[in-house]
Amino acid sequence: MHKLYYSIVIDAPKEKVWDTMIDIDSYRLWTEVFSPGSHYVGDWSKGSKILFGSNETGSMSGMVSQIKEYEPYEYISIKHIGFLQDGKEDTSSELVKEWSGALENYTFKEKDGRTELLVDIDVLSEEHEDMAQKWPEALQKLKQLAENEAH
């Protein structure tokens, strides 16, 4: 398992960045970098189960996760607990055991109307290179969306 760290400054208040990040419509736009048709099913409240994925193959495939921490406009921590393949949840296979408990954390810090978004993510070794390329692109899309909506 590897940990990736990112930081991006967005010219918008943290509430706008937060809302742009988790709103279902804008979420689809900034996460399409990872997989066309990316979306989520569930809600962002602490303790909730949430499914992240896409319907590229006709049925949803992606990740089974839980919202570990949720402090509005400050911090979100997502704990990944399984995989979703063709609409079926897998939380017990050997591959899942290797990855279960991986975290995806977002910290929002505002200063003078601008927001620094700090991201740290656990990724499997075999996904490290791919994710290291995709995350900066996804964050640039999020930045563009939040800044365009803020002005």
C-alpha positions as CSV (number, residue, x, y, z in Angstrom):
1,M,0.0,0.0,0.0
2,H,1.2,3.5,-0.9
3,K,0.1,6.9,0.4
4,L,-0.3,9.8,-2.1
5,Y,-0.5,13.4,-1.0
6,Y,-1.8,16.4,-2.9
7,S,-2.5,20.0,-2.2
8,I,-4.2,22.5,-4.5
9,V,-5.2,26.1,-3.9
10,I,-8.6,27.0,-5.3
11,D,-9.8,30.6,-5.7
12,A,-13.1,30.0,-3.9
13,P,-14.4,29.8,-0.3
14,K,-14.2,26.4,1.3
15,E,-18.0,26.0,1.3
16,K,-18.0,26.3,-2.5
17,V,-15.1,23.8,-2.9
18,W,-16.8,21.4,-0.5
19,D,-20.2,21.6,-2.3
20,T,-18.6,21.3,-5.7
21,M,-16.6,18.2,-4.6
22,I,-19.6,16.3,-3.2
23,D,-22.5,17.5,-5.2
24,I,-23.6,14.5,-7.4
25,D,-23.6,16.5,-10.7
26,S,-20.2,18.2,-10.2
27,Y,-18.8,15.0,-8.6
28,R,-19.5,13.2,-11.9
29,L,-17.5,15.9,-13.8
30,W,-14.3,16.0,-11.7
31,T,-14.1,12.2,-11.2
32,E,-14.6,11.2,-14.8
33,V,-10.8,11.3,-15.0
34,F,-10.7,8.0,-13.0
35,S,-13.5,6.4,-15.0
36,P,-16.1,7.7,-17.4
37,G,-19.5,7.8,-15.8
38,S,-18.1,8.0,-12.2
39,H,-20.7,8.6,-9.6
40,Y,-21.7,7.6,-6.1
41,V,-24.7,6.0,-4.4
42,G,-25.4,6.9,-0.8
43,D,-24.8,9.9,1.4
44,W,-21.9,11.6,3.1
45,S,-23.0,11.5,6.7
46,K,-20.6,10.0,9.3
47,G,-20.9,6.2,9.4
48,S,-22.9,5.9,6.2
49,K,-22.1,3.3,3.5
50,I,-21.4,4.8,0.2
51,L,-20.7,3.2,-3.2
52,F,-18.3,4.8,-5.6
53,G,-18.0,3.6,-9.2
54,S,-19.2,3.8,-12.8
55,N,-21.6,1.9,-15.0
56,E,-19.2,1.5,-17.9
57,T,-20.1,-2.2,-18.2
58,G,-23.8,-1.8,-17.7
59,S,-23.9,-2.4,-14.0
60,M,-22.0,-0.5,-11.3
61,S,-18.4,-1.5,-10.5
62,G,-16.1,0.3,-8.1
63,M,-15.6,0.6,-4.3
64,V,-17.7,-0.1,-1.2
65,S,-16.8,2.5,1.4
66,Q,-17.9,4.1,4.6
67,I,-17.8,7.7,5.7
68,K,-15.4,7.5,8.6
69,E,-15.4,11.3,9.5
70,Y,-17.6,14.1,8.3
71,E,-17.0,17.7,9.6
72,P,-18.8,20.0,7.2
73,Y,-16.5,22.4,5.2
74,E,-13.5,21.1,7.2
75,Y,-12.7,17.4,6.8
76,I,-14.0,14.2,5.2
77,S,-12.4,10.8,5.7
78,I,-13.6,7.8,3.6
79,K,-12.7,4.3,4.6
80,H,-12.7,1.8,1.7
81,I,-14.0,-1.6,2.8
82,G,-14.6,-3.5,-0.4
83,F,-15.0,-3.7,-4.1
84,L,-18.2,-3.6,-6.2
85,Q,-18.2,-5.7,-9.3
86,D,-21.2,-5.9,-11.6
87,G,-23.4,-4.6,-8.8
88,K,-22.2,-7.2,-6.3
89,E,-20.3,-6.2,-3.1
90,D,-17.1,-8.0,-2.2
91,T,-15.9,-7.3,1.3
92,S,-14.1,-10.6,2.1
93,S,-11.9,-11.8,-0.8
94,E,-8.1,-11.9,-0.5
95,L,-7.7,-8.8,-2.7
96,V,-10.1,-6.9,-0.5
97,K,-8.3,-8.0,2.6
98,E,-5.1,-6.5,1.1
99,W,-6.8,-3.1,0.6
100,S,-9.6,-3.0,3.2
101,G,-9.3,0.0,5.5
102,A,-7.6,2.2,3.0
103,L,-8.3,5.8,3.6
104,E,-9.1,8.8,1.4
105,N,-8.9,12.1,3.4
106,Y,-9.8,15.6,2.4
107,T,-8.9,18.7,4.5
108,F,-10.3,22.2,3.6
109,K,-8.3,25.2,4.8
110,E,-9.5,28.7,3.9
111,K,-7.5,31.9,3.9
112,D,-8.6,35.2,2.4
113,G,-11.4,33.6,0.4
114,R,-9.2,31.0,-1.2
115,T,-9.2,27.3,-0.2
116,E,-6.3,24.9,0.1
117,L,-7.5,21.4,-0.4
118,L,-5.2,18.8,1.1
119,V,-5.8,15.2,0.0
120,D,-4.1,12.0,1.2
121,I,-5.0,8.6,-0.2
122,D,-4.0,5.0,0.3
123,V,-3.6,3.1,-2.9
124,L,-2.6,-0.4,-3.8
125,S,1.0,-0.7,-5.1
126,E,-0.1,-1.8,-8.5
127,E,-2.4,1.3,-8.8
128,H,0.2,3.8,-7.6
129,E,1.5,5.0,-11.0
130,D,-2.0,5.3,-12.5
131,M,-3.4,7.1,-9.5
132,A,-0.4,9.4,-9.3
133,Q,-1.2,10.5,-12.9
134,K,-4.9,10.8,-12.5
135,W,-5.3,12.6,-9.2
136,P,-3.6,15.9,-10.2
137,E,-5.8,16.0,-13.3
138,A,-8.9,15.4,-11.3
139,L,-8.0,18.1,-8.8
140,Q,-7.5,20.6,-11.6
141,K,-11.0,19.8,-12.9
142,L,-12.4,20.3,-9.4
143,K,-10.5,23.6,-9.2
144,Q,-12.0,24.8,-12.5
145,L,-15.5,23.8,-11.5
146,A,-15.4,25.5,-8.1
147,E,-13.7,28.7,-9.4
148,N,-16.1,29.0,-12.4
149,E,-19.1,28.6,-10.1
150,A,-17.7,31.0,-7.5
151,H,-17.3,34.0,-9.9
